[in-house]
Amino acid sequence: MEAWHPETGDALVMGKRGLTPAADLPGFQGFDQCGHSIAAIPAPNGWREVWRTGDGTIRTAPVVGWMIGANSIGNALIFDDDLGLVATGTAAPGRHPQTAIVPPGVDAEERWNAEYGPTEN
């Protein structure tokens, strides 16, 4: 986002012809509230986020970076095939509220079970 419209309060982003309302862009769904970010750091290869879907399937997505907020709290930035680039801890549509971050060399299902316990199908 680049600015707020001074009269309507709409969020404005850069478009092909300058600033345009974000809601006019195809696929725009809304904004998630977040604190002020002060840095983004690339993640080493192998870090993943893991979650269990409603049918019990374990899913993972690669962590592509870490976003550090002004409050010194870091969130993983993941790339999900369905949602695109999202930060952990956000309530993007379709995102499962319980997730775990898995370092390289750790089994995703073992980490999930350690954080939340096994889920019966």
ABEGO torsion letter per residue (X at the ends): XABBBAAAGBBBBBBAAEBBBAAABBGBAEBBBBBBBABBBBBBBGBBBBBBBAAGBBBBBBBABBBBBAAGBBBBBBBBAAAEBBBBGBBBBGBBABBBBBBBGBBAAAAAAAAAEBBBX
